[in-house]
């Protein structure tokens, strides 16, 4: 899988990211488009994983501070799940973060995927559960060495 990154909203990579997010979040999870595509789009680094030129997974990274990135909108198309693409995407995030001198990664995890992030070394910030876009989440973080 090749992972490409962009910060340009006119870029094909960004359009591919939106297509995946639309399929997963808006269609499958029935999240309102007004929530899914928000004011942070222009501030994010958008990543898309491609297999044989086909966009199959995505996420976005929102810089929070000089050393802190928030991972958001992690999605894998239904037909490509259970192929460890999410793992490959998260490994690529850590590599990207290190290249750009970020040492803290955080995310808001839907409850069913918390074990996935825990296996990657993410810890729960606390035990608080909250609804985001109508779905239960918990905050997680990971400190990475540069």
FINU-12469 format. One record per atom (N, C-alpha, C): residue in three letters; residue number from 1; x, y, z; chain; atom name. Coordinates in Angstrom, 1 decimal. Each point is the difference from the previous one (the first is absolute). Layout:
N
  aa   i      u      v      w ch at
 ALA NUM      X      Y      Z  A CA
...
END
This chain:
146
  aa   i      u      v      w ch at
 UNK   1    0.8   -1.2    0.0  A  N
 UNK   1   -0.8    1.2    0.0  A CA
 UNK   1    0.9    1.2    0.0  A  C
 UNK   2   -0.3    1.0   -0.9  A  N
 UNK   2    0.6    1.3    0.0  A CA
 UNK   2   -0.8    1.0    0.7  A  C
 UNK   3    0.6    0.8    0.8  A  N
 UNK   3   -0.7    1.0    0.8  A CA
 UNK   3    0.5    1.4   -0.5  A  C
 UNK   4   -0.9    0.8   -0.5  A  N
 UNK   4    0.3    1.3   -0.5  A CA
 UNK   4   -0.6    1.1    0.9  A  C
 UNK   5    0.6    1.1    0.2  A  N
 UNK   5   -0.4    1.1    0.9  A CA
 UNK   5   -0.2    1.3   -0.8  A  C
 UNK   6   -1.0    0.8    0.5  A  N
 UNK   6   -0.2    1.3   -0.6  A CA
 UNK   6   -0.6    1.0    1.1  A  C
 UNK   7    0.3    1.2   -0.3  A  N
 UNK   7   -0.7    1.1    0.8  A CA
 UNK   7   -0.9    0.8   -0.9  A  C
 UNK   8    0.0   -0.3   -1.3  A  N
 UNK   8   -0.7    0.8   -1.0  A CA
 UNK   8   -1.4   -0.6   -0.2  A  C
 UNK   9   -1.0    0.8    0.2  A  N
 UNK   9   -1.4   -0.5   -0.2  A CA
 UNK   9   -0.4   -0.1   -1.4  A  C
 UNK  10    0.8    0.4   -1.0  A  N
 UNK  10   -0.3   -0.2   -1.4  A CA
 UNK  10    0.6   -1.2   -0.5  A  C
 UNK  11    0.9   -0.6    0.8  A  N
 UNK  11    0.8   -1.2   -0.4  A CA
 UNK  11   -0.9   -1.2   -0.2  A  C
 UNK  12    0.3   -0.9   -0.9  A  N
 UNK  12   -0.6   -1.3   -0.2  A CA
 UNK  12    0.0   -0.8    1.3  A  C
 UNK  13    1.1    0.0    0.7  A  N
 UNK  13    0.2   -0.7    1.3  A CA
 UNK  13   -1.1    0.4    1.0  A  C
 UNK  14   -0.2    1.3    0.1  A  N
 UNK  14   -1.1    0.4    0.9  A CA
 UNK  14   -1.4   -0.4   -0.5  A  C
 UNK  15   -0.2    0.1   -1.3  A  N
 UNK  15   -1.3   -0.5   -0.5  A CA
 UNK  15   -0.2   -1.5    0.2  A  C
 UNK  16    1.1   -0.8   -0.1  A  N
 UNK  16   -0.1   -1.4    0.3  A CA
 UNK  16   -0.3   -0.2    1.5  A  C
 UNK  17    0.6    0.8    0.9  A  N
 UNK  17   -0.3   -0.1    1.4  A CA
 UNK  17   -1.5    0.3    0.3  A  C
 UNK  18   -0.5    1.0   -0.6  A  N
 UNK  18   -1.4    0.3    0.2  A CA
 UNK  18   -0.9   -1.1   -0.5  A  C
 UNK  19    0.3   -0.6   -1.1  A  N
 UNK  19   -0.8   -1.1   -0.5  A CA
 UNK  19    0.0   -1.2    1.0  A  C
 UNK  20    1.1   -0.3    0.5  A  N
 UNK  20    0.0   -1.1    1.0  A CA
 UNK  20   -0.7    0.4    1.3  A  C
 UNK  21    0.2    1.2    0.5  A  N
 UNK  21   -0.7    0.5    1.1  A CA
 UNK  21   -1.5    0.0   -0.2  A  C
 UNK  22   -0.4    0.4   -1.2  A  N
 UNK  22   -1.4    0.0   -0.3  A CA
 UNK  22   -0.6   -1.4    0.1  A  C
 UNK  23    0.7   -0.9   -0.6  A  N
 UNK  23   -0.5   -1.4    0.0  A CA
 UNK  23   -0.1   -0.6    1.4  A  C
 UNK  24    1.0    0.2    0.8  A  N
 UNK  24    0.1   -0.5    1.3  A CA
 UNK  24   -0.8    0.7    1.1  A  C
 UNK  25    0.2    1.3    0.1  A  N
 UNK  25   -0.7    0.8    1.0  A CA
 UNK  25   -1.4    0.4   -0.3  A  C
 UNK  26   -0.1    0.6   -1.2  A  N
 UNK  26   -1.4    0.6   -0.4  A CA
 UNK  26   -0.9   -1.2   -0.4  A  C
 UNK  27    0.4   -0.9   -0.8  A  N
 UNK  27   -0.9   -1.1   -0.5  A CA
 UNK  27   -0.1   -1.1    1.1  A  C
 UNK  28    1.1   -0.6    0.4  A  N
 UNK  28   -0.1   -1.1    0.9  A CA
 UNK  28   -0.4    0.4    1.4  A  C
 UNK  29    0.6    1.0    0.6  A  N
 UNK  29   -0.3    0.4    1.4  A CA
 UNK  29   -1.0    1.1    0.1  A  C
 UNK  30   -0.5    0.5   -1.1  A  N
 UNK  30   -1.1    1.0   -0.1  A CA
 UNK  30    0.3    1.2    0.8  A  C
 UNK  31    1.3    0.5   -0.1  A  N
 UNK  31    0.4    1.3    0.6  A CA
 UNK  31   -0.3    1.1   -1.0  A  C
 UNK  32   -0.6    1.0    0.5  A  N
 UNK  32   -0.4    1.2   -0.8  A CA
 UNK  32    1.3    0.6   -0.7  A  C
 UNK  33   -0.2    0.3   -1.2  A  N
 UNK  33    1.2    0.5   -0.8  A CA
 UNK  33    0.5    1.3    0.6  A  C
 UNK  34   -0.9    0.8    0.6  A  N
 UNK  34    0.4    1.3    0.6  A CA
 UNK  34    0.9   -0.2    1.2  A  C
 UNK  35   -0.1   -1.2    0.6  A  N
 UNK  35    0.9   -0.3    1.1  A CA
 UNK  35    1.3   -0.6   -0.5  A  C
 UNK  36   -0.2   -0.9   -1.0  A  N
 UNK  36    1.2   -0.7   -0.5  A CA
 UNK  36    1.0    0.9   -0.7  A  C
 UNK  37   -0.5    0.9   -0.8  A  N
 UNK  37    0.9    0.9   -0.7  A CA
 UNK  37   -0.1    1.3    0.7  A  C
 UNK  38    1.0    0.4    0.8  A  N
 UNK  38    0.0    1.1    0.9  A CA
 UNK  38    1.0    1.1   -0.3  A  C
 UNK  39    0.0    1.0    0.8  A  N
 UNK  39    0.9    1.2   -0.2  A CA
 UNK  39    1.5   -0.4    0.1  A  C
 UNK  40    0.3   -1.2    0.5  A  N
 UNK  40    1.4   -0.3    0.1  A CA
 UNK  40    0.7   -0.6   -1.2  A  C
 UNK  41   -0.8   -0.2   -1.1  A  N
 UNK  41    0.5   -0.6   -1.2  A CA
 UNK  41    1.3    0.7   -0.5  A  C
 UNK  42   -0.1    1.3    0.0  A  N
 UNK  42    1.2    0.7   -0.6  A CA
 UNK  42    1.2    0.0    0.9  A  C
 UNK  43   -0.2   -0.3    1.3  A  N
 UNK  43    1.2   -0.1    0.9  A CA
 UNK  43    0.6   -1.3    0.2  A  C
 UNK  44   -0.5   -1.0   -0.7  A  N
 UNK  44    0.4   -1.4    0.1  A CA
 UNK  44    1.0   -0.5   -1.1  A  C
 UNK  45    0.7   -1.0    0.4  A  N
 UNK  45    0.7   -0.8   -1.0  A CA
 UNK  45   -0.8   -1.2   -0.3  A  C
 UNK  46   -0.4   -0.3   -1.2  A  N
 UNK  46   -0.9   -1.1   -0.4  A CA
 UNK  46    0.9   -1.1   -0.6  A  C
 UNK  47   -0.2   -1.2    0.5  A  N
 UNK  47    0.7   -1.2   -0.5  A CA
 UNK  47   -1.0   -1.0   -0.6  A  C
 UNK  48    0.4   -0.6   -1.1  A  N
 UNK  48   -0.8   -1.0   -0.7  A CA
 UNK  48    0.9   -1.2   -0.3  A  C
 UNK  49   -0.5   -1.2    0.3  A  N
 UNK  49    0.7   -1.2   -0.4  A CA
 UNK  49   -0.5   -0.5   -1.3  A  C
 UNK  50    0.9   -0.4   -0.9  A  N
 UNK  50   -0.4   -0.5   -1.3  A CA
 UNK  50    0.5   -1.4   -0.2  A  C
 UNK  51   -0.8   -0.8   -0.6  A  N
 UNK  51    0.4   -1.3   -0.5  A CA
 UNK  51   -0.3   -0.1   -1.5  A  C
 UNK  52    1.1   -0.2   -0.7  A  N
 UNK  52   -0.1    0.0   -1.5  A CA
 UNK  52   -0.7    1.2   -0.5  A  C
 UNK  53    0.3    1.2    0.6  A  N
 UNK  53   -0.6    1.2   -0.5  A CA
 UNK  53   -1.4    0.3    0.5  A  C
 UNK  54   -0.6   -0.9    0.8  A  N
 UNK  54   -1.4    0.1    0.5  A CA
 UNK  54    0.1    0.6    1.4  A  C
 UNK  55   -0.7    1.1    0.4  A  N
 UNK  55    0.0    0.5    1.3  A CA
 UNK  55   -0.8   -1.0    0.9  A  C
 UNK  56    0.6   -0.4    1.1  A  N
 UNK  56   -0.7   -1.0    0.9  A CA
 UNK  56   -0.1    0.4    1.4  A  C
 UNK  57    0.8    0.9    0.5  A  N
 UNK  57   -0.1    0.4    1.4  A CA
 UNK  57    0.5    1.4    0.1  A  C
 UNK  58   -0.3    0.7    1.1  A  N
 UNK  58    0.3    1.4    0.2  A CA
 UNK  58    0.1    0.3    1.4  A  C
 UNK  59    0.5    1.2    0.3  A  N
 UNK  59    0.0    0.7    1.3  A CA
 UNK  59    0.4    1.4   -0.2  A  C
 UNK  60   -0.2    0.8    1.0  A  N
 UNK  60    0.6    1.4    0.0  A CA
 UNK  60    0.7    0.2    1.3  A  C
 UNK  61    1.0    0.9   -0.1  A  N
 UNK  61    0.8    0.4    1.1  A CA
 UNK  61   -0.2    1.5    0.3  A  C
 UNK  62   -0.4    0.4    1.2  A  N
 UNK  62   -0.3    1.3    0.3  A CA
 UNK  62    1.1    0.5    1.0  A  C
 UNK  63    1.0    0.9   -0.4  A  N
 UNK  63    1.0    0.4    0.9  A CA
 UNK  63   -0.7    0.8    1.1  A  C
 UNK  64    0.3   -0.4    1.3  A  N
 UNK  64   -0.5    0.7    1.1  A CA
 UNK  64    0.9    1.0    0.6  A  C
 UNK  65    1.3   -0.4    0.0  A  N
 UNK  65    1.1    0.9    0.4  A CA
 UNK  65    1.3   -0.4   -0.8  A  C
 UNK  66    1.1    0.6    0.4  A  N
 UNK  66    1.2   -0.4   -0.7  A CA
 UNK  66    0.4   -1.4    0.1  A  C
 UNK  67   -0.5   -0.7    1.0  A  N
 UNK  67    0.5   -1.4    0.2  A CA
 UNK  67   -1.2   -1.0    0.2  A  C
 UNK  68   -1.2    0.5   -0.3  A  N
 UNK  68   -1.2   -0.9    0.3  A CA
 UNK  68   -0.9    0.0   -1.3  A  C
 UNK  69   -0.3   -1.2   -0.5  A  N
 UNK  69   -0.9   -0.2   -1.1  A CA
 UNK  69   -1.2   -0.8    0.5  A  C
 UNK  70   -1.1    0.4   -0.5  A  N
 UNK  70   -1.3   -0.7    0.3  A CA
 UNK  70   -0.3   -0.8   -1.3  A  C
 UNK  71   -0.2   -1.3    0.2  A  N
 UNK  71   -0.4   -0.9   -1.1  A CA
 UNK  71   -1.5    0.0    0.0  A  C
 UNK  72   -0.5    0.2   -1.2  A  N
 UNK  72   -1.5    0.1   -0.2  A CA
 UNK  72   -0.4   -0.8   -1.3  A  C
 UNK  73   -1.3   -0.3   -0.1  A  N
 UNK  73   -0.6   -0.5   -1.2  A CA
 UNK  73    0.7   -1.2   -0.5  A  C
 UNK  74    0.4   -1.0    0.8  A  N
 UNK  74    0.6   -1.2   -0.4  A CA
 UNK  74   -1.1   -0.9   -0.6  A  C
 UNK  75    0.2   -0.4   -1.3  A  N
 UNK  75   -1.0   -0.8   -0.6  A CA
 UNK  75    0.6   -0.9   -1.0  A  C
 UNK  76   -0.6   -1.2   -0.1  A  N
 UNK  76    0.4   -1.0   -1.0  A CA
 UNK  76   -1.3   -0.5   -0.7  A  C
 UNK  77    0.0    0.0   -1.3  A  N
 UNK  77   -1.1   -0.4   -0.8  A CA
 UNK  77   -0.4   -1.4    0.4  A  C
 UNK  78   -1.3   -0.3    0.1  A  N
 UNK  78   -0.5   -1.3    0.5  A CA
 UNK  78    0.6   -1.2   -0.7  A  C
 UNK  79    0.2    0.1   -1.3  A  N
 UNK  79    0.5   -1.1   -0.8  A CA
 UNK  79    1.5   -0.3    0.3  A  C
 UNK  80    0.7    0.9    0.7  A  N
 UNK  80    1.4   -0.1    0.3  A CA
 UNK  80    0.3   -0.2    1.4  A  C
 UNK  81   -1.0   -0.2    0.9  A  N
 UNK  81    0.2   -0.2    1.4  A CA
 UNK  81    0.6   -1.4    0.3  A  C
 UNK  82    0.6   -0.1    1.1  A  N
 UNK  82    0.6   -1.3    0.5  A CA
 UNK  82    1.2   -0.4   -0.9  A  C
 UNK  83    0.6    1.0   -0.6  A  N
 UNK  83    1.3   -0.3   -0.7  A CA
 UNK  83    1.2    0.8    0.5  A  C
 UNK  84   -0.2    0.5    1.3  A  N
 UNK  84    1.0    0.7    0.7  A CA
 UNK  84    0.4    1.3   -0.6  A  C
 UNK  85   -0.9    0.6   -0.8  A  N
 UNK  85    0.3    1.3   -0.6  A CA
 UNK  85   -0.1    1.1    1.1  A  C
 UNK  86   -0.8   -0.1    0.9  A  N
 UNK  86   -0.1    1.0    1.1  A CA
 UNK  86    1.3    0.0    0.8  A  C
 UNK  87    0.6   -1.2    0.2  A  N
 UNK  87    1.3   -0.1    0.7  A CA
 UNK  87    1.1    0.7   -0.9  A  C
 UNK  88    0.0   -0.3   -1.3  A  N
 UNK  88    1.0    0.6   -0.8  A CA
 UNK  88   -0.2    1.5   -0.1  A  C
 UNK  89   -1.2    0.5    0.0  A  N
 UNK  89   -0.3    1.4    0.0  A CA
 UNK  89    0.5    0.7    1.3  A  C
 UNK  90   -0.2   -0.7    1.2  A  N
 UNK  90    0.4    0.6    1.2  A CA
 UNK  90    1.6    0.0    0.2  A  C
 UNK  91    0.6   -1.0   -0.6  A  N
 UNK  91    1.5   -0.1    0.0  A CA
 UNK  91    0.5    1.2   -0.8  A  C
 UNK  92   -0.6    0.2   -1.2  A  N
 UNK  92    0.4    1.2   -0.8  A CA
 UNK  92   -0.2    1.3    0.7  A  C
 UNK  93   -1.1    0.1    0.8  A  N
 UNK  93   -0.2    1.2    0.8  A CA
 UNK  93    1.2    0.3    0.9  A  C
 UNK  94    0.4   -1.1    0.7  A  N
 UNK  94    1.1    0.2    0.9  A CA
 UNK  94    1.3    0.4   -0.7  A  C
 UNK  95    0.3   -0.6   -1.2  A  N
 UNK  95    1.1    0.4   -0.8  A CA
 UNK  95   -0.1    1.5   -0.4  A  C
 UNK  96   -1.2    0.4   -0.4  A  N
 UNK  96   -0.2    1.4   -0.5  A CA
 UNK  96    0.2    0.9    1.2  A  C
 UNK  97   -0.6   -0.4    1.2  A  N
 UNK  97    0.2    0.9    1.2  A CA
 UNK  97    1.4    0.2    0.4  A  C
 UNK  98    0.8   -1.1   -0.1  A  N
 UNK  98    1.4    0.1    0.4  A CA
 UNK  98    0.8    0.9   -1.0  A  C
 UNK  99   -0.3   -0.2   -1.3  A  N
 UNK  99    0.6    0.8   -1.0  A CA
 UNK  99   -0.2    1.5    0.2  A  C
 UNK 100   -1.2    0.3    0.6  A  N
 UNK 100   -0.4    1.4    0.1  A CA
 UNK 100    0.2    0.5    1.5  A  C
 UNK 101    0.7   -0.8    0.8  A  N
 UNK 101    0.3    0.3    1.4  A CA
 UNK 101   -1.2    0.1    1.0  A  C
 UNK 102   -1.0   -0.8   -0.3  A  N
 UNK 102   -1.1   -0.1    1.0  A CA
 UNK 102    0.3   -1.2    0.9  A  C
 UNK 103   -0.2    0.2    1.3  A  N
 UNK 103    0.3   -1.0    1.0  A CA
 UNK 103   -1.3   -0.5    0.7  A  C
 UNK 104   -1.1    0.6   -0.2  A  N
 UNK 104   -1.2   -0.4    0.7  A CA
 UNK 104   -1.1   -0.2   -1.1  A  C
 UNK 105   -0.7   -1.2    0.0  A  N
 UNK 105   -1.1   -0.2   -0.9  A CA
 UNK 105   -1.2   -0.3    0.9  A  C
 UNK 106   -1.1    0.6   -0.4  A  N
 UNK 106   -1.2   -0.3    0.8  A CA
 UNK 106   -1.2   -0.2   -1.0  A  C
 UNK 107   -1.0   -0.6    0.5  A  N
 UNK 107   -1.2   -0.3   -0.9  A CA
 UNK 107   -1.2   -0.3    0.9  A  C
 UNK 108   -1.1    0.1   -0.6  A  N
 UNK 108   -1.3   -0.3    0.6  A CA
 UNK 108   -0.5   -1.3   -0.6  A  C
 UNK 109    0.0   -1.1    0.7  A  N
 UNK 109   -0.3   -1.3   -0.5  A CA
 UNK 109   -1.4   -0.4    0.3  A  C
 UNK 110   -0.7   -0.5   -1.1  A  N
 UNK 110   -1.3   -0.7    0.2  A CA
 UNK 110    0.3   -1.2    0.9  A  C
 UNK 111   -0.9   -0.3    0.9  A  N
 UNK 111    0.2   -1.1    1.0  A CA
 UNK 111    0.4   -1.3   -0.7  A  C
 UNK 112   -0.6   -0.5   -1.1  A  N
 UNK 112    0.4   -1.3   -0.5  A CA
 UNK 112    1.4   -0.1   -0.4  A  C
 UNK 113    0.7    1.1   -0.4  A  N
 UNK 113    1.3    0.0   -0.5  A CA
 UNK 113    1.1    0.3    1.1  A  C
 UNK 114   -0.4    0.2    1.2  A  N
 UNK 114    1.0    0.3    1.1  A CA
 UNK 114    1.0   -1.1    0.1  A  C
 UNK 115   -0.3   -1.2    0.0  A  N
 UNK 115    1.0   -1.1    0.0  A CA
 UNK 115    1.0    0.1   -1.1  A  C
 UNK 116   -0.4    0.4   -1.2  A  N
 UNK 116    0.9    0.1   -1.1  A CA
 UNK 116    1.1    1.1    0.3  A  C
 UNK 117   -0.5    1.1    0.5  A  N
 UNK 117    1.0    1.1    0.4  A CA
 UNK 117    0.9   -0.4    1.2  A  C
 UNK 118   -0.6   -0.7    0.9  A  N
 UNK 118    0.8   -0.5    1.2  A CA
 UNK 118    1.1   -0.9   -0.5  A  C
 UNK 119   -0.2   -0.9   -0.9  A  N
 UNK 119    1.0   -0.9   -0.6  A CA
 UNK 119    1.1    0.8   -0.6  A  C
 UNK 120   -0.3    1.2   -0.5  A  N
 UNK 120    1.0    0.9   -0.6  A CA
 UNK 120    0.7    0.9    1.0  A  C
 UNK 121   -0.3   -0.2    1.3  A  N
 UNK 121    0.7    0.8    1.0  A CA
 UNK 121   -0.7    1.3    0.5  A  C
 UNK 122   -1.3    0.1   -0.4  A  N
 UNK 122   -0.7    1.2    0.4  A CA
 UNK 122   -0.6   -0.3    1.4  A  C
 UNK 123   -0.1    1.0    0.8  A  N
 UNK 123   -0.6   -0.1    1.3  A CA
 UNK 123   -1.3    0.9    0.1  A  C
 UNK 124   -0.9   -0.5    0.9  A  N
 UNK 124   -1.2    0.9    0.2  A CA
 UNK 124    0.5    1.2    0.8  A  C
 UNK 125   -0.5    1.2   -0.4  A  N
 UNK 125    0.3    1.2    0.8  A CA
 UNK 125   -0.6   -0.1    1.4  A  C
 UNK 126   -1.2   -0.4    0.0  A  N
 UNK 126   -0.7   -0.3    1.3  A CA
 UNK 126   -1.2   -1.0   -0.3  A  C
 UNK 127   -0.9   -0.2    0.8  A  N
 UNK 127   -1.0   -0.9   -0.2  A CA
 UNK 127   -1.3    0.6   -0.6  A  C
 UNK 128    0.0    1.3   -0.3  A  N
 UNK 128   -1.2    0.7   -0.4  A CA
 UNK 128   -0.4   -0.5   -1.4  A  C
 UNK 129   -1.3   -0.3   -0.1  A  N
 UNK 129   -0.6   -0.4   -1.2  A CA
 UNK 129   -1.0    1.2   -0.4  A  C
 UNK 130    0.0    0.3   -1.3  A  N
 UNK 130   -0.8    1.1   -0.5  A CA
 UNK 130   -0.5   -0.3   -1.4  A  C
 UNK 131   -1.1    0.7   -0.3  A  N
 UNK 131   -0.5   -0.2   -1.4  A CA
 UNK 131    0.6    1.1   -0.9  A  C
 UNK 132    0.4   -0.4   -1.2  A  N
 UNK 132    0.5    0.8   -1.0  A CA
 UNK 132   -0.7   -0.4   -1.3  A  C
 UNK 133   -0.8    0.9   -0.6  A  N
 UNK 133   -0.8   -0.4   -1.2  A CA
 UNK 133   -0.9   -1.1    0.3  A  C
 UNK 134   -0.5   -0.1    1.3  A  N
 UNK 134   -0.9   -1.0    0.4  A CA
 UNK 134    0.6   -1.4    0.3  A  C
 UNK 135    1.3   -0.1    0.0  A  N
 UNK 135    0.7   -1.3    0.2  A CA
 UNK 135    0.9    0.2    1.2  A  C
 UNK 136    0.0   -1.1    0.8  A  N
 UNK 136    0.8    0.1    1.3  A CA
 UNK 136    1.5   -0.1   -0.4  A  C
 UNK 137    0.8    0.9    0.7  A  N
 UNK 137    1.4    0.1   -0.2  A CA
 UNK 137    0.8    0.1    1.4  A  C
 UNK 138    1.3   -0.2   -0.1  A  N
 UNK 138    0.9    0.3    1.1  A CA
 UNK 138    1.2    0.6   -0.6  A  C
 UNK 139    0.7    0.8    0.8  A  N
 UNK 139    1.2    0.7   -0.5  A CA
 UNK 139    1.2   -0.9    0.4  A  C
 UNK 140    1.0    0.0   -1.0  A  N
 UNK 140    1.2   -0.8    0.2  A CA
 UNK 140    1.2    0.8   -0.5  A  C
 UNK 141    1.2   -0.4    0.5  A  N
 UNK 141    1.2    0.7   -0.4  A CA
 UNK 141    1.2   -1.0   -0.1  A  C
 UNK 142    1.0    0.4   -0.6  A  N
 UNK 142    1.3   -0.7   -0.1  A CA
 UNK 142    1.1    1.0   -0.1  A  C
 UNK 143    1.0   -0.3    0.8  A  N
 UNK 143    1.3    0.8   -0.1  A CA
 UNK 143    0.9   -0.8   -0.8  A  C
 UNK 144    0.6    0.7   -1.0  A  N
 UNK 144    1.0   -0.7   -0.9  A CA
 UNK 144    1.3    0.7    0.2  A  C
 UNK 145    1.1   -0.8   -0.1  A  N
 UNK 145    1.3    0.6    0.1  A CA
 UNK 145    0.5    0.3   -1.4  A  C
 UNK 146    0.6    1.2   -0.1  A  N
 UNK 146    0.5    0.5   -1.3  A CA
 UNK 146    1.3   -0.6   -0.5  A  C
END
